[in-house]
């Protein structure tokens, strides 16, 4: 039962959600590792589209008290729904305007492992 590991990455998935009571646009990045048996067709091991759509559905249009809460829900979904996924890192970036300053952004990241 030898397994090969592959890595997938999605960059800058645009999500609209409410964070801390305010509408926010988040840019979400996924970086994930998934396993395939060496005698298995790698194309059938993981539906990348389903993973992406599932994470987007968890976040899009939802309300969270914090960015961290949204990331927690999305990461848990990724591991629970997709058994081939061994590790998933989710980052969410939001712009934040500080009074008297140029616009800046804040990125929060968490890695989930089996």
C-alpha positions as YAML, in Angstrom:
chain: A
units: angstrom
residues:
- id: 1
  name: UNK
  ca: [0.00, 0.00, 0.00]
- id: 2
  name: UNK
  ca: [2.49, 2.59, -1.10]
- id: 3
  name: UNK
  ca: [1.09, 6.07, -1.38]
- id: 4
  name: UNK
  ca: [2.21, 9.00, -3.46]
- id: 5
  name: UNK
  ca: [1.66, 12.50, -2.13]
- id: 6
  name: UNK
  ca: [0.59, 15.38, -4.33]
- id: 7
  name: UNK
  ca: [0.16, 19.05, -3.46]
- id: 8
  name: UNK
  ca: [-2.60, 21.31, -4.77]
- id: 9
  name: UNK
  ca: [-2.87, 25.07, -4.46]
- id: 10
  name: UNK
  ca: [-5.63, 27.60, -5.03]
- id: 11
  name: UNK
  ca: [-4.75, 31.29, -4.87]
- id: 12
  name: UNK
  ca: [-6.93, 34.33, -4.23]
- id: 13
  name: UNK
  ca: [-10.41, 32.81, -4.20]
- id: 14
  name: UNK
  ca: [-12.64, 35.87, -3.64]
- id: 15
  name: UNK
  ca: [-15.24, 35.35, -0.90]
- id: 16
  name: UNK
  ca: [-17.86, 37.78, 0.43]
- id: 17
  name: UNK
  ca: [-18.75, 37.26, 4.09]
- id: 18
  name: UNK
  ca: [-19.63, 39.18, 7.23]
- id: 19
  name: UNK
  ca: [-16.81, 39.29, 9.76]
- id: 20
  name: UNK
  ca: [-17.36, 40.88, 13.15]
- id: 21
  name: UNK
  ca: [-20.69, 42.27, 11.89]
- id: 22
  name: UNK
  ca: [-19.19, 44.00, 8.84]
- id: 23
  name: UNK
  ca: [-19.28, 42.95, 5.18]
- id: 24
  name: UNK
  ca: [-15.81, 41.87, 4.09]
- id: 25
  name: UNK
  ca: [-14.19, 40.61, 0.92]
- id: 26
  name: UNK
  ca: [-11.71, 37.88, 1.76]
- id: 27
  name: UNK
  ca: [-9.04, 36.49, -0.53]
- id: 28
  name: UNK
  ca: [-8.69, 32.83, 0.42]
- id: 29
  name: UNK
  ca: [-5.72, 30.62, -0.43]
- id: 30
  name: UNK
  ca: [-5.70, 26.84, -0.07]
- id: 31
  name: UNK
  ca: [-2.60, 24.67, -0.03]
- id: 32
  name: UNK
  ca: [-3.30, 20.98, 0.43]
- id: 33
  name: UNK
  ca: [-1.55, 17.62, 0.37]
- id: 34
  name: UNK
  ca: [-3.42, 14.52, -0.73]
- id: 35
  name: UNK
  ca: [-2.49, 10.87, -1.00]
- id: 36
  name: UNK
  ca: [-2.91, 8.50, -3.95]
- id: 37
  name: UNK
  ca: [-2.13, 4.78, -3.94]
- id: 38
  name: UNK
  ca: [0.67, 4.08, -6.38]
- id: 39
  name: UNK
  ca: [-1.58, 1.71, -8.34]
- id: 40
  name: UNK
  ca: [-4.52, 4.16, -8.44]
- id: 41
  name: UNK
  ca: [-5.38, 6.64, -11.17]
- id: 42
  name: UNK
  ca: [-4.37, 9.97, -9.59]
- id: 43
  name: UNK
  ca: [-7.13, 11.83, -11.43]
- id: 44
  name: UNK
  ca: [-9.79, 10.01, -9.40]
- id: 45
  name: UNK
  ca: [-8.24, 10.41, -5.95]
- id: 46
  name: UNK
  ca: [-9.57, 13.90, -5.26]
- id: 47
  name: UNK
  ca: [-12.03, 16.21, -6.95]
- id: 48
  name: UNK
  ca: [-10.25, 19.56, -6.76]
- id: 49
  name: UNK
  ca: [-13.41, 21.33, -7.91]
- id: 50
  name: UNK
  ca: [-15.49, 19.74, -5.13]
- id: 51
  name: UNK
  ca: [-12.90, 20.71, -2.52]
- id: 52
  name: UNK
  ca: [-12.83, 24.29, -3.77]
- id: 53
  name: UNK
  ca: [-16.62, 24.54, -4.04]
- id: 54
  name: UNK
  ca: [-17.03, 23.02, -0.56]
- id: 55
  name: UNK
  ca: [-14.68, 25.50, 1.08]
- id: 56
  name: UNK
  ca: [-16.31, 28.39, -0.81]
- id: 57
  name: UNK
  ca: [-19.79, 27.24, 0.30]
- id: 58
  name: UNK
  ca: [-18.68, 27.14, 3.95]
- id: 59
  name: UNK
  ca: [-17.48, 30.77, 3.75]
- id: 60
  name: UNK
  ca: [-19.48, 32.59, 1.05]
- id: 61
  name: UNK
  ca: [-22.29, 34.78, 2.39]
- id: 62
  name: UNK
  ca: [-21.84, 33.52, 5.94]
- id: 63
  name: UNK
  ca: [-21.33, 35.50, 9.13]
- id: 64
  name: UNK
  ca: [-18.41, 34.83, 11.46]
- id: 65
  name: UNK
  ca: [-17.30, 36.58, 14.65]
- id: 66
  name: UNK
  ca: [-13.72, 36.44, 13.32]
- id: 67
  name: UNK
  ca: [-11.70, 35.38, 10.29]
- id: 68
  name: UNK
  ca: [-10.26, 32.59, 12.45]
- id: 69
  name: UNK
  ca: [-13.73, 31.10, 12.96]
- id: 70
  name: UNK
  ca: [-14.32, 30.92, 9.20]
- id: 71
  name: UNK
  ca: [-10.93, 29.32, 8.62]
- id: 72
  name: UNK
  ca: [-11.66, 26.72, 11.34]
- id: 73
  name: UNK
  ca: [-14.95, 25.72, 9.72]
- id: 74
  name: UNK
  ca: [-13.43, 25.51, 6.24]
- id: 75
  name: UNK
  ca: [-10.42, 23.47, 7.40]
- id: 76
  name: UNK
  ca: [-12.54, 21.02, 9.35]
- id: 77
  name: UNK
  ca: [-14.78, 20.60, 6.29]
- id: 78
  name: UNK
  ca: [-11.77, 19.90, 4.07]
- id: 79
  name: UNK
  ca: [-10.52, 17.08, 6.29]
- id: 80
  name: UNK
  ca: [-13.93, 15.58, 7.11]
- id: 81
  name: UNK
  ca: [-15.33, 15.56, 3.57]
- id: 82
  name: UNK
  ca: [-12.20, 14.57, 1.64]
- id: 83
  name: UNK
  ca: [-10.42, 11.49, 3.04]
- id: 84
  name: UNK
  ca: [-7.53, 11.72, 0.55]
- id: 85
  name: UNK
  ca: [-6.54, 15.12, 2.00]
- id: 86
  name: UNK
  ca: [-3.77, 14.68, 4.57]
- id: 87
  name: UNK
  ca: [-3.10, 18.35, 5.26]
- id: 88
  name: UNK
  ca: [-4.76, 21.61, 4.30]
- id: 89
  name: UNK
  ca: [-3.53, 25.13, 4.95]
- id: 90
  name: UNK
  ca: [-6.06, 27.92, 4.60]
- id: 91
  name: UNK
  ca: [-5.17, 31.61, 4.53]
- id: 92
  name: UNK
  ca: [-7.64, 34.47, 4.43]
- id: 93
  name: UNK
  ca: [-6.59, 38.03, 3.65]
- id: 94
  name: UNK
  ca: [-8.74, 41.08, 4.18]
- id: 95
  name: UNK
  ca: [-7.99, 44.71, 3.59]
- id: 96
  name: UNK
  ca: [-8.04, 46.90, 6.61]
- id: 97
  name: UNK
  ca: [-7.98, 50.71, 6.50]
- id: 98
  name: UNK
  ca: [-6.38, 52.32, 9.52]
- id: 99
  name: UNK
  ca: [-7.23, 55.92, 10.30]
- id: 100
  name: UNK
  ca: [-4.62, 58.26, 8.88]
- id: 101
  name: UNK
  ca: [-2.77, 55.42, 7.15]
- id: 102
  name: UNK
  ca: [-2.68, 53.89, 3.72]
- id: 103
  name: UNK
  ca: [-4.74, 50.76, 3.29]
- id: 104
  name: UNK
  ca: [-3.14, 47.57, 4.59]
- id: 105
  name: UNK
  ca: [-4.10, 43.94, 4.71]
- id: 106
  name: UNK
  ca: [-4.22, 41.29, 7.39]
- id: 107
  name: UNK
  ca: [-3.69, 37.60, 6.60]
- id: 108
  name: UNK
  ca: [-4.62, 34.79, 8.98]
- id: 109
  name: UNK
  ca: [-3.41, 31.24, 8.30]
- id: 110
  name: UNK
  ca: [-4.00, 27.83, 9.87]
- id: 111
  name: UNK
  ca: [-2.85, 24.34, 8.92]
- id: 112
  name: UNK
  ca: [-5.02, 21.28, 9.60]
- id: 113
  name: UNK
  ca: [-3.55, 17.75, 9.62]
- id: 114
  name: UNK
  ca: [-4.84, 14.22, 9.97]
...
